[in-house]
């Protein structure tokens, strides 16, 4: 069986774990509010690190953060903070842990005021994925004006660790923008998913 042509991410090709993430998740439009919040938290933990580091720790993060249930994380207290800081399975950063807990509280506050987290984010990109057509990775930007707008909107709500570069990576991962290279077998597949179910 011939190996499919993929994006040429550094360190991915030949790594079955990383390839599976690229092939099945990255660039697939995500519409679920809770799943979007989880990804935003994980991207915040990525700040200063490689995504594969976070990806390999994702299940440990899910266990540590109660399955990224905002209702549960919002109730985390000093005992939970101490537990998280002692958990070698995750990234132990006071600032990032505090940002995740406060982010859960902001998420709940938005929900209580009738503001859907998914709608809030998707409205910024016009309600549908942006379809790019990069021939290779050399043209893919680290951030865009829309990522700047989304970062500002998130920060205005009180979210942290959500600068434009982090937010653009989040937009790519959650399919708000299709940045699979046109030569990648996932480009057209993700393009076909470009409408809300």
Secondary structure, DSSP 8 states (H G I E B T S, - for coil): ---------TTTTT-HHHHHHHHHTTT-----HHHHHHHHHHHHHHTTS-HHHHHHHHHHHHHHTGGG-HHHHTT--HHHHHHHHT-TTS---HHHHHHHHHHHHHHHHHHHTT--HHHHHHHHTTTS-EE---SSGGG--S--HHHHHHHHHHHHHT--S--HHHHHHHHHHTTSEE-S-TTSHHHHHHHTT-S--
